[in-house]
């Protein structure tokens, strides 16, 4: 029943997105170097336009989360699959950046 929110400055792909001008939300200061752990209501309060969802095997799929606050916030967000492990090769990075670019464009049009 917890959510892990990435600290953007700690992840190479998120730093690249910030350098390209994508506005990223960051969790409040606190324990955890790479992630902030909290409740779904706190994640929903960030009001994300785009959600990068961890697609690793140990991550809970977004469809499996039944918190009303999160369901409402997610309804207005674009979801992009994200593996926070380092991307191997330029093609993988390009695919990720194109998916995020498509989500940014769709969010602007909404």
N, CA and C atoms as an extended XYZ file, in Angstrom:
330
Properties=species:S:1:pos:R:3:atomname:S:1:resname:S:1:resid:I:1 pbc="F F F"
N         0.810       -1.203        0.000 N   UNK     1
C         0.000        0.000        0.000 CA  UNK     1
C         0.848        1.260        0.000 C   UNK     1
N         2.049        1.152       -0.502 N   UNK     2
C         2.924        2.317       -0.585 CA  UNK     2
C         3.332        2.541       -2.031 C   UNK     2
N         3.754        3.752       -2.285 N   UNK     3
C         4.242        4.118       -3.605 CA  UNK     3
C         5.668        4.647       -3.456 C   UNK     3
N         6.472        4.350       -4.439 N   UNK     4
C         7.841        4.861       -4.463 CA  UNK     4
C         7.911        5.902       -5.574 C   UNK     4
N         8.248        7.127       -5.207 N   UNK     5
C         8.333        8.220       -6.177 CA  UNK     5
C         9.807        8.529       -6.399 C   UNK     5
N        10.206        8.499       -7.662 N   UNK     6
C        11.612        8.707       -8.008 CA  UNK     6
C        12.049       10.136       -7.708 C   UNK     6
N        13.268       10.256       -7.247 N   UNK     7
C        13.908       11.566       -7.108 CA  UNK     7
C        14.605       11.824       -8.453 C   UNK     7
N        14.077       12.742       -9.265 N   UNK     8
C        14.546       12.897      -10.648 CA  UNK     8
C        16.052       13.079      -10.808 C   UNK     8
N        16.678       13.778       -9.881 N   UNK     9
C        18.110       14.040      -10.029 CA  UNK     9
C        18.955       12.773       -9.877 C   UNK     9
N        18.362       11.687       -9.394 N   UNK    10
C        19.118       10.466       -9.137 CA  UNK    10
C        19.076        9.459      -10.288 C   UNK    10
N        18.300        9.728      -11.324 N   UNK    11
C        18.114        8.765      -12.407 CA  UNK    11
C        18.550        9.373      -13.735 C   UNK    11
N        19.490        8.725      -14.440 N   UNK    12
C        20.029        9.305      -15.680 CA  UNK    12
C        18.961        9.694      -16.701 C   UNK    12
N        17.985        8.825      -16.956 N   UNK    13
C        16.978        9.155      -17.970 CA  UNK    13
C        16.115       10.330      -17.526 C   UNK    13
N        15.846       10.437      -16.238 N   UNK    14
C        15.054       11.569      -15.750 CA  UNK    14
C        15.850       12.866      -15.843 C   UNK    14
N        17.146       12.785      -15.603 N   UNK    15
C        17.985       13.989      -15.781 CA  UNK    15
C        17.984       14.424      -17.241 C   UNK    15
N        18.035       13.468      -18.167 N   UNK    16
C        17.982       13.801      -19.599 CA  UNK    16
C        16.665       14.500      -19.915 C   UNK    16
N        15.555       13.978      -19.402 N   UNK    17
C        14.260       14.616      -19.649 CA  UNK    17
C        14.252       16.051      -19.130 C   UNK    17
N        14.795       16.264      -17.938 N   UNK    18
C        14.851       17.619      -17.377 CA  UNK    18
C        15.703       18.529      -18.256 C   UNK    18
N        16.829       18.024      -18.738 N   UNK    19
C        17.697       18.816      -19.618 CA  UNK    19
C        16.990       19.177      -20.918 C   UNK    19
N        16.062       18.334      -21.356 N   UNK    20
C        15.307       18.587      -22.584 CA  UNK    20
C        14.098       19.488      -22.345 C   UNK    20
N        13.893       19.888      -21.099 N   UNK    21
C        12.823       20.827      -20.793 CA  UNK    21
C        11.540       20.218      -20.267 C   UNK    21
N        11.532       18.924      -20.003 N   UNK    22
C        10.340       18.293      -19.435 CA  UNK    22
C        10.252       18.681      -17.962 C   UNK    22
N         9.109       19.204      -17.558 N   UNK    23
C         8.908       19.555      -16.154 CA  UNK    23
C         8.660       18.303      -15.334 C   UNK    23
N         9.490       18.076      -14.345 N   UNK    24
C         9.371       16.889      -13.502 CA  UNK    24
C         8.968       17.298      -12.092 C   UNK    24
N         8.089       16.533      -11.484 N   UNK    25
C         7.755       16.776      -10.083 CA  UNK    25
C         8.680       15.921       -9.233 C   UNK    25
N         8.992       16.425       -8.073 N   UNK    26
C         9.871       15.702       -7.163 CA  UNK    26
C         9.164       15.519       -5.831 C   UNK    26
N         9.406       14.403       -5.185 N   UNK    27
C         8.807       14.201       -3.870 CA  UNK    27
C         9.457       15.127       -2.848 C   UNK    27
N         8.797       15.243       -1.709 N   UNK    28
C         9.349       16.054       -0.630 CA  UNK    28
C        10.664       15.458       -0.150 C   UNK    28
N        11.487       16.317        0.461 N   UNK    29
C        12.735       15.842        1.053 CA  UNK    29
C        12.413       14.811        2.123 C   UNK    29
N        13.323       13.906        2.329 N   UNK    30
C        13.124       12.887        3.347 CA  UNK    30
C        14.082       11.738        3.132 C   UNK    30
N        13.872       10.651        3.864 N   UNK    31
C        14.764        9.505        3.709 CA  UNK    31
C        14.613        8.883        2.320 C   UNK    31
N        15.614        8.183        1.945 N   UNK    32
C        15.600        7.536        0.631 CA  UNK    32
C        16.390        8.362       -0.362 C   UNK    32
N        17.445        7.787       -0.884 N   UNK    33
C        18.305        8.505       -1.821 CA  UNK    33
C        17.677        8.566       -3.207 C   UNK    33
N        17.235        7.438       -3.731 N   UNK    34
C        16.704        7.366       -5.090 CA  UNK    34
C        15.194        7.520       -5.159 C   UNK    34
N        14.517        7.144       -4.082 N   UNK    35
C        13.058        7.116       -4.050 CA  UNK    35
C        12.556        7.732       -2.758 C   UNK    35
N        11.359        8.256       -2.811 N   UNK    36
C        10.622        8.639       -1.618 CA  UNK    36
C         9.474        7.647       -1.501 C   UNK    36
N         9.288        7.091       -0.328 N   UNK    37
C         8.220        6.122       -0.114 CA  UNK    37
C         7.111        6.777        0.684 C   UNK    37
N         5.898        6.669        0.189 N   UNK    38
C         4.765        7.286        0.873 CA  UNK    38
C         3.465        6.645        0.454 C   UNK    38
N         2.384        7.350        0.724 N   UNK    39
C         1.058        6.841        0.399 CA  UNK    39
C         0.599        7.286       -0.979 C   UNK    39
N        -0.428        6.615       -1.476 N   UNK    40
C        -0.975        6.937       -2.790 CA  UNK    40
C        -1.620        8.310       -2.820 C   UNK    40
N        -2.143        8.765       -1.676 N   UNK    41
C        -2.726       10.102       -1.646 CA  UNK    41
C        -1.663       11.158       -1.911 C   UNK    41
N        -0.447       10.952       -1.396 N   UNK    42
C         0.652       11.879       -1.661 CA  UNK    42
C         1.069       11.876       -3.117 C   UNK    42
N         1.079       10.698       -3.728 N   UNK    43
C         1.408       10.610       -5.154 CA  UNK    43
C         0.349       11.312       -5.982 C   UNK    43
N        -0.916       11.120       -5.621 N   UNK    44
C        -2.007       11.762       -6.355 CA  UNK    44
C        -1.951       13.274       -6.201 C   UNK    44
N        -1.509       13.751       -5.034 N   UNK    45
C        -1.431       15.194       -4.788 CA  UNK    45
C        -0.424       15.879       -5.708 C   UNK    45
N         0.519       15.132       -6.256 N   UNK    46
C         1.480       15.712       -7.200 CA  UNK    46
C         0.807       16.080       -8.520 C   UNK    46
N        -0.374       15.529       -8.771 N   UNK    47
C        -1.175       15.788       -9.970 CA  UNK    47
C        -0.346       15.642      -11.251 C   UNK    47
N         0.195       14.460      -11.477 N   UNK    48
C         1.046       14.274      -12.653 CA  UNK    48
C         0.253       14.299      -13.954 C   UNK    48
N         0.833       14.912      -14.974 N   UNK    49
C         0.253       14.864      -16.308 CA  UNK    49
C         0.711       13.616      -17.037 C   UNK    49
N         1.887       13.147      -16.638 N   UNK    50
C         2.475       11.939      -17.207 CA  UNK    50
C         3.020       11.117      -16.047 C   UNK    50
N         2.776        9.824      -16.078 N   UNK    51
C         3.294        8.922      -15.053 CA  UNK    51
C         4.248        7.949      -15.725 C   UNK    51
N         5.485        7.917      -15.252 N   UNK    52
C         6.427        6.901      -15.693 CA  UNK    52
C         6.272        5.749      -14.712 C   UNK    52
N         5.790        4.632      -15.197 N   UNK    53
C         5.515        3.505      -14.311 CA  UNK    53
C         6.586        2.432      -14.449 C   UNK    53
N         7.072        1.994      -13.326 N   UNK    54
C         8.117        0.978      -13.266 CA  UNK    54
C         7.573       -0.333      -13.833 C   UNK    54
N         8.245       -0.855      -14.837 N   UNK    55
C         7.771       -2.082      -15.487 CA  UNK    55
C         8.603       -3.307      -15.111 C   UNK    55
N         9.472       -3.156      -14.107 N   UNK    56
C        10.250       -4.320      -13.689 CA  UNK    56
C         9.325       -5.358      -13.058 C   UNK    56
N         9.770       -6.600      -13.021 N   UNK    57
C         8.945       -7.713      -12.539 CA  UNK    57
C         8.469       -7.521      -11.103 C   UNK    57
N         9.229       -6.819      -10.279 N   UNK    58
C         8.855       -6.648       -8.876 CA  UNK    58
C         7.892       -5.483       -8.647 C   UNK    58
N         7.572       -4.726       -9.669 N   UNK    59
C         6.694       -3.563       -9.526 CA  UNK    59
C         5.228       -3.974       -9.667 C   UNK    59
N         4.380       -3.292       -8.922 N   UNK    60
C         2.938       -3.539       -9.014 CA  UNK    60
C         2.402       -2.813      -10.247 C   UNK    60
N         1.692       -3.496      -11.134 N   UNK    61
C         1.107       -2.816      -12.297 CA  UNK    61
C         0.080       -1.775      -11.847 C   UNK    61
N         0.001       -0.668      -12.569 N   UNK    62
C        -0.938        0.391      -12.196 CA  UNK    62
C        -2.374       -0.100      -12.160 C   UNK    62
N        -2.719       -1.041      -13.018 N   UNK    63
C        -4.085       -1.568      -13.024 CA  UNK    63
C        -4.417       -2.342      -11.753 C   UNK    63
N        -3.393       -2.731      -10.996 N   UNK    64
C        -3.614       -3.474       -9.764 CA  UNK    64
C        -3.737       -2.597       -8.535 C   UNK    64
N        -3.750       -1.286       -8.722 N   UNK    65
C        -3.820       -0.349       -7.598 CA  UNK    65
C        -5.251        0.151       -7.475 C   UNK    65
N        -5.841       -0.048       -6.299 N   UNK    66
C        -7.262        0.269       -6.127 CA  UNK    66
C        -7.502        1.427       -5.161 C   UNK    66
N        -6.593        2.361       -5.074 N   UNK    67
C        -6.781        3.508       -4.182 CA  UNK    67
C        -7.563        4.591       -4.915 C   UNK    67
N        -8.691        5.057       -4.359 N   UNK    68
C        -9.539        6.035       -5.048 CA  UNK    68
C        -8.802        7.324       -5.416 C   UNK    68
N        -7.935        7.809       -4.519 N   UNK    69
C        -7.206        9.050       -4.819 CA  UNK    69
C        -6.329        8.867       -6.054 C   UNK    69
N        -5.664        7.728       -6.111 N   UNK    70
C        -4.778        7.483       -7.235 CA  UNK    70
C        -5.567        7.249       -8.513 C   UNK    70
N        -6.674        6.548       -8.426 N   UNK    71
C        -7.498        6.302       -9.614 CA  UNK    71
C        -7.946        7.613      -10.241 C   UNK    71
N        -8.335        8.582       -9.407 N   UNK    72
C        -8.772        9.887       -9.914 CA  UNK    72
C        -7.612       10.633      -10.563 C   UNK    72
N        -6.443       10.616       -9.929 N   UNK    73
C        -5.281       11.322      -10.486 CA  UNK    73
C        -4.818       10.666      -11.778 C   UNK    73
N        -4.833        9.354      -11.803 N   UNK    74
C        -4.355        8.630      -12.986 CA  UNK    74
C        -5.281        8.815      -14.180 C   UNK    74
N        -6.557        9.052      -13.920 N   UNK    75
C        -7.518        9.205      -15.011 CA  UNK    75
C        -7.119       10.332      -15.954 C   UNK    75
N        -6.462       11.356      -15.445 N   UNK    76
C        -6.052       12.477      -16.281 CA  UNK    76
C        -4.603       12.436      -16.712 C   UNK    76
N        -3.915       11.340      -16.434 N   UNK    77
C        -2.483       11.263      -16.737 CA  UNK    77
C        -2.207       10.300      -17.887 C   UNK    77
N        -1.166       10.581      -18.623 N   UNK    78
C        -0.650        9.658      -19.635 CA  UNK    78
C         0.333        8.736      -18.924 C   UNK    78
N         0.333        7.471      -19.269 N   UNK    79
C         1.212        6.499      -18.622 CA  UNK    79
C         2.260        6.035      -19.624 C   UNK    79
N         3.525        6.093      -19.199 N   UNK    80
C         4.648        5.662      -20.032 CA  UNK    80
C         5.398        4.575      -19.267 C   UNK    80
N         5.627        3.409      -19.876 N   UNK    81
C         6.409        2.374      -19.200 CA  UNK    81
C         7.854        2.828      -19.026 C   UNK    81
N         8.425        2.509      -17.873 N   UNK    82
C         9.793        2.942      -17.568 CA  UNK    82
C        10.497        1.860      -16.776 C   UNK    82
N        11.665        1.486      -17.227 N   UNK    83
C        12.542        0.610      -16.459 CA  UNK    83
C        13.663        1.486      -15.938 C   UNK    83
N        13.722        1.720      -14.618 N   UNK    84
C        14.725        2.629      -14.088 CA  UNK    84
C        16.160        2.115      -14.157 C   UNK    84
N        16.342        0.863      -14.524 N   UNK    85
C        17.704        0.376      -14.699 CA  UNK    85
C        18.309        1.084      -15.912 C   UNK    85
N        19.624        1.262      -15.934 N   UNK    86
C        20.241        1.978      -17.057 CA  UNK    86
C        19.881        1.358      -18.407 C   UNK    86
N        19.572        2.224      -19.364 N   UNK    87
C        19.242        1.760      -20.712 CA  UNK    87
C        20.510        1.331      -21.429 C   UNK    87
N        20.412        0.238      -22.150 N   UNK    88
C        21.568       -0.297      -22.863 CA  UNK    88
C        21.465        0.057      -24.335 C   UNK    88
N        22.197        1.057      -24.741 N   UNK    89
C        22.288        1.388      -26.147 CA  UNK    89
C        21.434        2.562      -26.576 C   UNK    89
N        21.831        3.173      -27.675 N   UNK    90
C        21.125        4.350      -28.169 CA  UNK    90
C        19.701        4.062      -28.637 C   UNK    90
N        19.440        2.868      -29.162 N   UNK    91
C        18.083        2.555      -29.611 CA  UNK    91
C        17.113        2.512      -28.433 C   UNK    91
N        17.531        1.930      -27.330 N   UNK    92
C        16.666        1.859      -26.144 CA  UNK    92
C        16.387        3.257      -25.606 C   UNK    92
N        17.406        4.094      -25.559 N   UNK    93
C        17.206        5.469      -25.080 CA  UNK    93
C        16.279        6.224      -26.032 C   UNK    93
N        16.476        6.065      -27.332 N   UNK    94
C        15.623        6.753      -28.311 CA  UNK    94
C        14.170        6.310      -28.174 C   UNK    94
N        13.926        5.009      -27.992 N   UNK    95
C        12.557        4.501      -27.802 CA  UNK    95
C        11.904        5.142      -26.584 C   UNK    95
N        12.647        5.186      -25.480 N   UNK    96
C        12.120        5.783      -24.250 CA  UNK    96
C        11.802        7.260      -24.464 C   UNK    96
N        12.720        7.999      -25.067 N   UNK    97
C        12.503        9.433      -25.283 CA  UNK    97
C        11.329        9.681      -26.226 C   UNK    97
N        11.163        8.844      -27.238 N   UNK    98
C        10.020        8.996      -28.144 CA  UNK    98
C         8.695        8.722      -27.431 C   UNK    98
N         8.666        7.718      -26.559 N   UNK    99
C         7.438        7.442      -25.800 CA  UNK    99
C         7.085        8.621      -24.900 C   UNK    99
N         8.101        9.193      -24.254 N   UNK   100
C         7.843       10.349      -23.390 CA  UNK   100
C         7.411       11.543      -24.233 C   UNK   100
N         8.060       11.763      -25.377 N   UNK   101
C         7.681       12.884      -26.246 CA  UNK   101
C         6.232       12.746      -26.707 C   UNK   101
N         5.820       11.542      -27.072 N   UNK   102
C         4.423       11.318      -27.472 CA  UNK   102
C         3.468       11.624      -26.319 C   UNK   102
N         3.838       11.219      -25.105 N   UNK   103
C         2.988       11.478      -23.938 CA  UNK   103
C         2.916       12.966      -23.633 C   UNK   103
N         4.034       13.673      -23.759 N   UNK   104
C         4.045       15.125      -23.528 CA  UNK   104
C         3.136       15.807      -24.543 C   UNK   104
N         3.249       15.415      -25.787 N   UNK   105
C         2.412       16.000      -26.843 CA  UNK   105
C         0.931       15.737      -26.577 C   UNK   105
N         0.601       14.509      -26.215 N   UNK   106
C        -0.796       14.165      -25.926 CA  UNK   106
C        -1.319       14.934      -24.715 C   UNK   106
N        -0.476       15.111      -23.705 N   UNK   107
C        -0.894       15.860      -22.513 CA  UNK   107
C        -1.145       17.324      -22.858 C   UNK   107
N        -0.346       17.875      -23.742 N   UNK   108
C        -0.543       19.282      -24.155 CA  UNK   108
C        -1.844       19.454      -24.928 C   UNK   108
N        -2.210       18.444      -25.709 N   UNK   109
C        -3.423       18.521      -26.525 CA  UNK   109
C        -4.691       18.290      -25.709 C   UNK   109
N        -4.539       17.690      -24.542 N   UNK   110
C        -5.720       17.372      -23.704 CA  UNK   110
C        -6.271       18.607      -23.008 C   UNK   110
